[in-house]
Amino acid sequence: MKSAYELAMEKYEQQVGDLKTYSREQKEQLAEVDRKYDTKIAEARLNAEQKMQQAGENSQEAKQIQEELQKEIASLEEKKEHEKKELRASFDAEHG
């Protein structure tokens, strides 16, 4: 009978074996997607900050701006992950 440690190590080795390794070019393509969306998120934050300054003491408007920012960031993060998932699938198709 195997110990809990041995079972955990086997499970870990199976998971690590399932990890994909990508070429330098593929990693750069994935990083480019990250940079593209990180830039869009930074722009959204800057725009929201400017709107917040214009809103001044209006807490209702400030709250709305924050909510819109959170929605926009979530949407951009989702798009980023979707684009990276498609890239990874194309990498797998090239090798498969």
N, C-alpha and C positions, 0 to 999 in steps of 0.2 A: 504494500500500500504506500502511495506517495504522500509526502508531507504537504502541508498547505503551501509552504515555500516553493517546493518543486512544481506543484500545480500552477502557482502564480507565475513562475519563471517560464513554464511551457506556454501559458497563455500570452505572456509578454512577447516571447519569441515569435509566436504566430502573428501577433499584431504588428510587430516590427517588420516581419517578413512581408506583410501586406503593403507596407509603405512604398510608394513609388519614388524612384530616383529620377531626377530630371537633369537634362544637360544644362550647361551654362546658358546657352541661348534660350532654352525654355524657361529657366529661372528668371532670366532678364525680361522675357515677355510677361511673366506673372508679376514681376516687380513693376513693370511699366503700367499695368492695370492698377496696381496699388497706388502708384504715384498719381495717375490720372484722377482717381476718385478721391484721394487724400487732398488734392488740389481743389476739387469741387467742394469738398466739405469745408475746407479752410475759407473758400470764397463765401460759402453760405453763412459761416460764422461771422465773417467780417460784415457782410450785408446786414445780418441780424443785429450786430453790434451798432451799426450806423442807425438802423431803424429804432433801436432802443434809445439811443441818444436823442433822436428826434422826438420820440414819445415823451421823453422827460418824466414828469410826475404821474403820467397816466398809467396806473398799474394794470388796468384792464387791457390796454393796448400792449403793454410790455408782456403780460401773460400770454396773449395771443401770439405775439412774435416768437416767444420761447416755444410754444406748442408747435408752431409752423416750422421752426428750426429743427425741433426733435423729429418731426415727421419727414422733413427733407433729408436729414442725416440718415434716418432709418431706411428711407428709399434708396439713397445713394449706396449705403452699405449692402443692401440687398442686390442692387444692380452689380456692384463690384464682385460680390461672391458668385453671382450668376455668370458673369463674364469669365471669371477665373475657372469656374466649373466647366464651362464650354471649352476653354483653352485646354484644360487637363484632359477632357474627353477627346479633343483633337490630337493631343500628344499620344494618348493611348491608342487611338485609331491608326496613327502612323506606325506604331510598333506592333499592332495586333493584326 
